[in-house]
Structure formats: structure tokens, C-alpha cells
Amino acid sequence: GCDPDGEYGPIPHAALTAAQSAPSEGGQVKIVGGDCWIRSEPAVSGKKLGVAKEGDALVFAGEIAENGWLKTESGWVSGKYSAVV
């Protein structure tokens, strides 16, 4: 999300810091806020692919959408109901 302008300021610093602290692919996403839908895209408009039950652990696919949804090998789950562990 940074324009290549040769400047290292607060925006590139924040992006670099976030990338370094981001969870890695292959970790787990635990369902923590109750049952939730697994969807085809990171939004409630995505096709319902299944249901993840509270306490389930899914394999993290290494991507977090800007709106907080987490990509798993099964599909996308809302960050309101899940956490990378």
C-alpha cells in the first residue's frame, strides 16, 4: 500500500513493522467467538462454504484482509470470530 517514492517515513515504517509481525502461513486460526461461516471471499457477501464451530482450529493460509477476515485453507473466516494462534 506504499507508493515507491524513495522516502522512508511513517507509512512505510508501519507497513514494514506489520509485515514483520504478521503471523506466518501454516499456523492455526482458532474459532473463538461462537460458530461462524467459512466463506469464499472476505466478506459476508462471499458464498457460504461451511461452518466452523467454536473451538475449531483451521490451517492459516497466510493472508489477513484489510477488513480483518482471515484466510484459511478452507476459506475465509471473520476476524470477529477467530484469531491466529
Helices and strands as residue ranges (DSSP letters): H 10-21, E 28-31, E 36-39, E 48-52, E 57-64, E 70-72, E 75-77, E 82-84
